[in-house]
Amino acid sequence: MGDPKRHRKKYVTPTHPWDKTRLEKEMQIVIKYGLRNKRELWRFQNILRKYRRVARDLLAKINLPSKEGELAKVKAMTVIRKLARMGILDENATLDDILNLNVEDFLERRLQTMVYRQGLANTIKQARQMIVHGHIAVDGRRVTVPSYIVDREKEGKISYYVNSPFAKAKEA
C-alpha cells in the first residue's frame, strides 16, 4: 500500500525534454494560465491522460454481448457524470467527447483561472497571489490552493474571504 508519509509524483515528465515545439506550446499555456511551473501543467496532462485511457478501454468493452458490456455502459455513465459535475463536459456527453478533451479544458476549471475570469483579480498572477494569501473563499470556506478544481455547483460561490481587506474594500 505504501508509506502515507511518502508522496508520489502525480505527473509524468516528457520523454523528449528538449523538443522545441512542445516547449513553446507548454510555455504559452503556462503564461496563459499563470502556472507556477511546468509540473502543474504535466499534472493536468496526466489527469487528462487517465480519463482518455478509461474512455478508450470502455469504448472497447461497451459493445461486448456479455455482462461485461453492461458493466462498461454503467462505468461510462459514471465517468461522464463525474466530468459533468466537475464542469468539464455536458450531462449528455459521450465517450467520444472525453477523447476530444484537451488539457485547457481542465485548466479552465482551476480556482486561479475562475477568480481571474470572474473579475475578482486584475491579472492571472494576482489571482494566484490572492488565493495563496487567503483572500479567496469558495462557498464561504477559505481555499489557499490555486489548482483547486471548482465544481460546477460551486462556480458561482467564489468570493472574497470574509476577513479579507478586499472584501472590506468592496463593502465600503
N, C-alpha and C positions, 0 to 999 in steps of 0.2 A: 504494500500500500504506500510506503514511502514515509519519510520523516516529515511531519507537518511544519517543522521549523525551516525546512529547506525549500526554497521557492524553485519552481521550474520555469524555464523560459516559455513564454506564451507567443513567441514569434519564431520564424524561420528566416535566416539570412539568405540573401540571393546567392545562387550558385556561381554566378559570374560577377564578382564585386566591382569591376571597373567597366561595365557596359555603358557606354556614353549615352545612348538613347534612354535607357532605363533610369540612369542617374538624373538626366534632365527632366524626365516626366515626374520622378519622385520629388525632385526639388520644387517643381511647380505646385504639386499637391501639398507639400509641407508648408510652403509660403501661403497658399490659398486658405488653408485651414488652420494656420498658426500652430502647427505641431512643434513640440519641443525638439524632437529628433526623428530620425528615420525609423527607430524602433517602434514608435507609436503607429506609424504607417504600416510597418510589417505586421504588427499585432492585428490590425484590422484586415489586412490582406489574408492573414491566417484564419480569421473568423469567416471571411468570405469563402476561402478555400474549403473550409469544413462544411458549410452549407451547400456548396456546389457538389461536393463529393457525396453528401447524403442524398441530394436530388438525383444525381446520376444513378446511384445504387437503387433508389426507389423506382426510378423510371424503368430500370432493367427488370425489376421484380413485379411491377404493377400488373403486367399482362399475363402472369402465370395463372394457370387454371386452378391450382390447389389453394389451400388455406393461406399459403404464403402471399398470394396475390391480394387477398382481402386484408391481411395484416399490413401490407405495403400501402394500400389505399388509406388505411386509418393513420399510419405513421406520416404519410404525405400531408394529410389534412392537419395533423398536429404541428408539423413543421411550418406549414403555411399560416396557421393561426398564430404561432409564436412570432413569426416575422411580421404579421399584420399587427399584432399587439405592440411590437416594437416600433411600428410605423414605417417599415421598410417596404412592405408590399400591401396591396389591397386585399380585402377579405375574399374576393372571388378570383384570386390569382391561381396559377397552375404551377406545376414543377418546372415548366419551361421558363416561367418568369423568374424563378430562382436562378436558373442558369444564365439569364440575361442580366443579373445584377452586376454592379461593379463596386469597387471599394469606396467610391464617392457617395454611394447610397448609404453606406454605414457611417461615413464621416459626417454626413449631414445631420445625423441623429445625436451627435455628441453635444454635451451641455455647452461647451465652449462655442460651438457654431450656433446653437439655438439662442444663446444670450446675445451674440452679435446680430443675428438675423432679427431678433425682436426689438433691437434698438436700445437695450439696456447698457451697451458699451459702444463706444465710438469706433473702435478697431477690434480686429480679431485677437490681437495681442493683449489689448486692455481687457477683453472678456476673460482671457486666461488668468490674468493677474487678479481680477476681481473675484474669480472663483477660488483661486488658491488662497487669497487673503480672507475668505469667508464672508464676502459681501452678497453672495447669491444663495437663494433658497429655492428648493423645489417642493411645492406643496407644504410650505411653512418650515421645512427642515433644511438646515444649512448643509450644503454639499460643497466639498473642497476638492473634488476630483474633476478636472476638465474633461476627461474622457468618459465620464458617466453617460451611459446611453439613456436618453429620455424616452419613456414610453409615450404612446400616442395620447393616453388619457391624462398624463401629467404635463403635456406640452404647453397647455395654457396656464399652468400653475407656477411658472417660473417667474420669480420676482426678486426684489432686493430682500436681504435678511432684515428682520425687524430692528435689530440694534445697529445696523449699518449706517454710517453717515450719509450714504447715498439715499437710503430710504427716508432719512430725516430731511435731507435737502429737497427731496421730491414732495414731501408733505408741505414744506414751507412755501 
